[in-house]
Amino acid sequence: MISYQKVIPRDFFNEAKLLKCLGQLSLLLHNRELVEDADEGLSDHEFFQVRLREDGFLYCANYSFYVADVEIDLYIPYNSMDSYPLLFEDSSCRINSVFKDDGSLSEYFMLHMKYLSQHH
Protein backbone atom coordinates (compact mmCIF):
# COMPACT_ATOMS: atom_id res chain seq x y z
CA MET A 1 0.00 0.00 0.00
CA ILE A 2 1.24 3.46 -0.84
CA SER A 3 0.06 6.83 0.32
CA TYR A 4 -1.46 8.96 -2.40
CA GLN A 5 -3.10 12.35 -2.63
CA LYS A 6 -6.75 11.95 -3.53
CA VAL A 7 -8.08 14.40 -6.10
CA ILE A 8 -11.73 15.28 -6.67
CA PRO A 9 -13.50 14.29 -8.92
CA ARG A 10 -11.04 11.65 -10.22
CA ASP A 11 -10.88 9.63 -7.01
CA PHE A 12 -14.63 9.80 -6.42
CA PHE A 13 -14.96 7.88 -9.69
CA ASN A 14 -12.05 5.51 -8.99
CA GLU A 15 -13.31 4.49 -5.56
CA ALA A 16 -16.94 4.39 -6.68
CA LYS A 17 -16.04 2.03 -9.52
CA LEU A 18 -14.25 -0.33 -7.12
CA LEU A 19 -17.18 -0.30 -4.69
CA LYS A 20 -19.65 -0.82 -7.56
CA CYS A 21 -17.76 -3.93 -8.65
CA LEU A 22 -17.54 -5.32 -5.12
CA GLY A 23 -21.24 -4.56 -4.65
CA GLN A 24 -22.08 -6.44 -7.85
CA LEU A 25 -20.05 -9.45 -6.68
CA SER A 26 -21.70 -9.31 -3.26
CA LEU A 27 -25.15 -9.15 -4.85
CA LEU A 28 -24.40 -12.23 -6.96
CA LEU A 29 -23.18 -14.01 -3.83
CA HIS A 30 -26.32 -13.12 -1.87
CA ASN A 31 -28.52 -14.18 -4.79
CA ARG A 32 -26.71 -17.56 -4.75
CA GLU A 33 -25.35 -17.14 -8.27
CA LEU A 34 -21.81 -18.16 -7.25
CA VAL A 35 -20.42 -21.50 -6.12
CA GLU A 36 -21.82 -22.74 -2.79
CA ASP A 37 -18.66 -22.25 -0.77
CA ALA A 38 -18.04 -18.64 -1.83
CA ASP A 39 -18.12 -16.17 1.05
CA GLU A 40 -17.16 -12.62 1.89
CA GLY A 41 -16.27 -10.59 4.93
CA LEU A 42 -15.75 -7.01 6.02
CA SER A 43 -13.39 -6.66 8.95
CA ASP A 44 -14.32 -3.09 9.87
CA HIS A 45 -17.98 -2.19 9.42
CA GLU A 46 -17.53 1.56 9.97
CA PHE A 47 -16.26 2.39 6.48
CA PHE A 48 -14.58 0.88 3.44
CA GLN A 49 -10.80 1.22 3.49
CA VAL A 50 -9.90 1.83 -0.16
CA ARG A 51 -6.15 1.74 -0.73
CA LEU A 52 -3.76 2.07 -3.66
CA ARG A 53 -1.19 -0.68 -4.20
CA GLU A 54 2.32 0.16 -5.35
CA ASP A 55 1.55 -1.38 -8.75
CA GLY A 56 -1.31 1.08 -9.36
CA PHE A 57 -4.33 -1.04 -8.41
CA LEU A 58 -7.07 0.03 -6.00
CA TYR A 59 -8.45 -2.46 -3.50
CA CYS A 60 -10.60 -2.51 -0.38
CA ALA A 61 -8.24 -3.38 2.49
CA ASN A 62 -10.93 -4.54 4.89
CA TYR A 63 -13.01 -6.64 2.45
CA SER A 64 -12.25 -10.30 1.79
CA PHE A 65 -13.69 -12.72 -0.77
CA TYR A 66 -13.21 -16.48 -0.37
CA VAL A 67 -13.95 -19.63 -2.30
CA ALA A 68 -13.41 -22.87 -0.36
CA ASP A 69 -11.46 -20.92 2.28
CA VAL A 70 -9.04 -19.61 -0.38
CA GLU A 71 -8.91 -15.81 -0.40
CA ILE A 72 -9.12 -14.20 -3.82
CA ASP A 73 -7.51 -10.77 -4.10
CA LEU A 74 -9.76 -8.32 -5.94
CA TYR A 75 -8.69 -4.96 -7.32
CA ILE A 76 -9.16 -2.49 -10.16
CA PRO A 77 -6.64 -0.56 -12.25
CA TYR A 78 -6.42 3.07 -11.19
CA ASN A 79 -8.24 5.33 -13.69
CA SER A 80 -9.80 2.41 -15.56
CA MET A 81 -12.35 3.42 -18.18
CA ASP A 82 -14.09 0.01 -18.14
CA SER A 83 -17.55 -0.34 -16.59
CA TYR A 84 -16.67 -3.36 -14.42
CA PRO A 85 -12.86 -3.47 -14.24
CA LEU A 86 -12.57 -5.82 -11.24
CA LEU A 87 -9.57 -8.16 -11.57
CA PHE A 88 -8.22 -11.23 -9.77
CA GLU A 89 -5.16 -13.47 -10.00
CA ASP A 90 -5.64 -17.15 -10.70
CA SER A 91 -3.50 -19.88 -9.14
CA SER A 92 -0.94 -19.39 -11.94
CA CYS A 93 -0.61 -15.69 -11.02
CA ARG A 94 -2.29 -14.57 -14.25
CA ILE A 95 -4.48 -11.49 -13.95
CA ASN A 96 -8.01 -11.99 -15.24
CA SER A 97 -11.34 -10.14 -15.25
CA VAL A 98 -14.07 -10.99 -12.77
CA PHE A 99 -16.81 -9.46 -14.94
CA LYS A 100 -17.81 -9.00 -18.53
CA ASP A 101 -18.62 -5.47 -19.72
CA ASP A 102 -22.29 -5.87 -18.74
CA GLY A 103 -21.53 -6.79 -15.10
CA SER A 104 -22.12 -10.52 -15.49
CA LEU A 105 -19.39 -12.91 -14.35
CA SER A 106 -16.66 -13.80 -16.81
CA GLU A 107 -16.45 -17.43 -17.82
CA TYR A 108 -12.88 -17.66 -16.54
CA PHE A 109 -13.81 -16.36 -13.09
CA MET A 110 -16.67 -18.89 -12.89
CA LEU A 111 -14.30 -21.70 -13.93
CA HIS A 112 -11.71 -20.57 -11.39
CA MET A 113 -14.30 -20.57 -8.59
CA LYS A 114 -15.45 -24.07 -9.60
CA TYR A 115 -11.85 -25.27 -9.67
CA LEU A 116 -11.19 -23.91 -6.17
CA SER A 117 -14.44 -25.35 -4.91
CA GLN A 118 -13.58 -28.83 -6.16
CA HIS A 119 -9.87 -28.91 -5.25
CA HIS A 120 -9.70 -27.32 -1.79
Residue, then its C-alpha position, 0 to 999 in steps of 0.5 A: m500500500i502506498s500513500y497517495q493524494k486523492v483528487i476530486p473528482r477523479d478519485f470519487f470515480n475511482e473508488a466508486k467504480l471499485l465499490k460498484c464492482l464489489g457490490q455487484l459481486s456481493l449481490l451475486l453471492h447473496n442471490r446464490e449465483l456463485v459456487e456454494d462455498a463462496d463467502e465474503g467478509l468485512s473486517d471493519h464495518e464503519f467504512f470501506q478502506v480503499r487503498l492504492r497498491e504500489d503497482g497502481f491497483l485500487y483495492c478494499a483493504n478490509y473486504s475479503f472474498y473467499v472460495a473454499d477458504v481460499e482468499i481471492d484478491l480483488y482490485i481495479p486498475y487506477n483510472s480504468m475506463d471500463s464499466y466493471p474493471l474488477l480483476f483477480e489473479d488465478s493460481s498461476c498468477r495470471i491477472n483476469s477479469v471478474f466481470k464481462d462489460d455488462g456486469s455478469l461474471s466472466e467465464y474464466f472467473m466462474l471456472h476458477m471458482k469451480y476449480l477452487s471449490q472442487h480442489h480445496 
